[in-house]
């Protein structure tokens, strides 16, 4: 699977985990130069508190376009530290 935004591959892996229709990529699949920490956090009732990254490609910034669960609840342990995408980031083969 690949995550692509503005024609740039952000992450690529054959080891994604699908939860609620979202592919969660392992941390080592990310091209880190395209990620910037965000101060945003949200809470999911069964997964816990999510942290976010802004996605950066050249001068373009897609705020909070990637999220992950650094310390998920037990039911979501399998996505610990893995990253998923939204906000126009295309994920597919």
Buried (B, 14 or more C-beta within 10 A) or exposed (E): BBBBBBEBEBBBBEEBBEBEEBBBBBEEBBEEEBBBEBEEEEEBEEBBEBBBBBBBBEEEEBEBBBBBBEEBEEEBEEBBEBBBBEEEBEBEE
